[in-house]
Amino acid sequence: MPNTQNFQPTSQPTSQKAILELMATYNQRANKAMIEVLEDLDEGELHKDRGLYFKSILGTMAHYTAADATFFKDCFALFCVSAPSNNKIEAMLESPFTLKPEIHNDATNLFAAREEIDSYILQVIAGIEDFSAIQELDFPWGAMKKPVYQFIFAILNHGTHHRGMIASVLDTMGVENDFNGALGI
């Protein structure tokens, strides 16, 4: 069941911050709703190779969870006036873009990590004051230079992309799911 509580931005409704807060809140709620669906499935079904790029439902979720943890901890928190503590996020990562095996391979631990990361994302966004500032970030595939809000929006959209893959798999399994709608926020 969708959450019908309306989102209330902490800044001007048309600001870059408000839009990113909205997207992060949407991701948090969509992840929570997806987890509620996944908790009803057998763990073997969650680990089964479904032909996705990251093989399984949990493999796909672990991928975008590790990406969020790494980007927000190692890149976007640097743009905060006062960055939130990243101790819990750091403790989840084996290395950049890789969750520790006890999180990656266990649904309960992965779901708990996802919840923690979603809260951290909102804290990082709240701590950034200038979303228009041009920043350069170095990635394994090369450096990119653009406004902060564009980097953050791209990574928030990444989670939507992978939840869509998971929703498709659930559809083929005959599992009712409706966790990607954004109108209820």
C-alpha positions in Angstrom: 0.0 0.0 0.0 1.5 3.4 -1.0 2.4 5.9 1.7 -0.1 8.7 1.3 1.6 11.1 3.7 2.6 14.1 1.6 6.3 15.1 1.4 7.1 18.5 2.9 10.4 20.0 1.6 12.7 21.8 4.1 13.5 24.5 1.6 11.8 26.5 -1.1 9.5 24.2 -3.2 11.2 25.0 -6.5 14.8 24.9 -5.2 17.3 22.2 -6.3 17.5 21.1 -2.7 13.7 20.6 -2.5 13.7 18.6 -5.7 16.6 16.4 -4.5 14.9 15.9 -1.1 11.7 14.9 -2.9 13.7 12.4 -5.0 15.5 11.0 -2.0 12.3 10.7 0.0 10.7 8.9 -2.9 13.6 6.5 -3.1 13.5 5.9 0.6 9.7 5.1 0.5 10.0 3.0 -2.7 12.9 1.0 -1.2 10.9 0.5 2.0 7.8 -0.7 0.0 10.0 -3.0 -2.1 11.6 -4.5 0.9 8.1 -5.2 2.3 7.3 -7.2 -0.8 10.7 -9.0 -0.8 10.4 -10.0 2.8 7.5 -12.3 1.9 9.7 -14.2 -0.5 11.9 -17.2 0.2 15.6 -16.2 0.4 16.4 -18.7 -2.3 14.1 -16.9 -4.7 15.9 -13.6 -3.9 19.3 -15.2 -4.7 18.1 -17.0 -7.9 19.7 -15.9 -11.1 17.0 -14.0 -13.0 19.0 -13.0 -16.0 19.6 -9.5 -14.7 23.0 -7.9 -15.2 23.7 -8.4 -11.4 22.0 -11.8 -11.7 19.5 -11.9 -8.8 17.1 -9.6 -7.1 19.5 -9.3 -4.1 22.5 -8.9 -6.4 20.7 -6.0 -8.1 19.7 -4.4 -4.8 23.2 -4.9 -3.4 24.7 -3.2 -6.5 22.6 0.0 -6.2 22.9 0.0 -2.4 26.7 -0.2 -2.6 26.8 2.5 -5.2 24.6 4.8 -3.1 26.7 4.2 0.0 30.0 4.9 -1.9 28.8 8.0 -3.9 27.1 9.7 -0.9 29.9 8.8 1.6 33.0 9.4 -0.6 31.7 12.1 -3.0 28.6 14.0 -2.0 29.3 14.3 1.7 32.3 16.4 0.7 29.9 19.1 -0.4 28.2 19.4 3.0 28.8 22.3 5.2 28.9 19.8 8.1 28.8 16.2 6.9 26.9 13.6 8.9 28.7 10.8 10.5 29.5 8.1 8.0 30.6 5.4 10.5 27.6 3.1 9.9 28.0 3.5 6.1 31.8 2.9 6.2 31.2 -0.3 8.3 28.9 -1.7 5.5 31.5 -1.4 2.7 34.2 -4.0 2.0 35.7 -1.5 -0.5 34.2 1.2 -2.7 31.1 0.0 -4.5 31.3 -3.4 -2.7 29.2 -4.3 0.4 30.7 -6.6 3.0 29.7 -10.3 2.2 27.6 -10.5 5.4 25.4 -7.7 4.0 25.5 -8.6 0.3 24.6 -12.2 0.8 22.0 -11.9 3.5 18.5 -10.4 2.8 17.9 -9.2 6.3 21.2 -7.5 6.6 20.9 -6.0 3.1 17.4 -4.6 3.9 18.7 -3.0 7.1 21.7 -1.5 5.3 19.4 -0.1 2.7 17.3 1.6 5.3 20.4 3.1 7.0 21.7 4.4 3.6 18.4 6.0 2.7 18.5 8.0 6.0 22.1 8.9 5.4 21.3 10.2 1.9 18.7 12.5 3.2 21.2 13.8 5.8 23.8 14.5 3.2 21.3 16.4 1.0 20.2 18.4 4.0 23.9 19.3 4.7 24.6 20.7 1.3 23.9 24.5 0.8 25.1 25.1 -2.8 23.8 22.7 -5.3 24.7 24.9 -8.3 28.4 24.8 -7.4 30.5 23.2 -10.2 32.5 20.3 -8.8 34.8 17.8 -10.4 34.7 14.2 -9.4 37.1 11.5 -10.5 35.6 8.2 -11.4 37.2 5.0 -12.6 36.0 5.8 -16.1 37.3 9.4 -16.0 36.7 12.8 -14.4 33.4 14.7 -14.7 32.7 18.4 -14.0 29.2 19.6 -13.4 26.9 21.1 -10.8 26.4 19.2 -7.6 22.7 18.7 -8.1 23.3 16.9 -11.4 25.7 14.4 -9.8 23.2 13.7 -7.0 20.2 13.5 -9.3 22.0 10.9 -11.5 22.7 8.6 -8.6 19.2 9.0 -7.1 17.8 8.0 -10.5 20.2 5.0 -10.6 18.2 3.4 -7.8 14.9 4.0 -9.7 16.4 2.2 -12.7 17.3 -0.9 -10.7 14.1 -1.0 -8.7 12.3 -1.1 -12.0 14.4 -4.2 -13.0 13.4 -5.8 -9.7 9.7 -4.9 -10.3 9.8 -6.6 -13.7 11.3 -9.8 -12.3 8.5 -9.8 -9.6 5.9 -9.3 -12.3 7.3 -12.4 -14.2 7.1 -14.3 -10.9 3.5 -13.3 -10.4 4.3 -11.4 -7.3 2.1 -8.3 -6.8 4.2 -5.2 -6.4 3.6 -1.5 -6.7 6.5 0.3 -5.1 7.7 2.7 -7.8 4.9 5.2 -7.9 5.9 8.7 -7.0 2.5 10.4 -6.9 1.9 9.5 -3.3 4.8 11.5 -1.9 
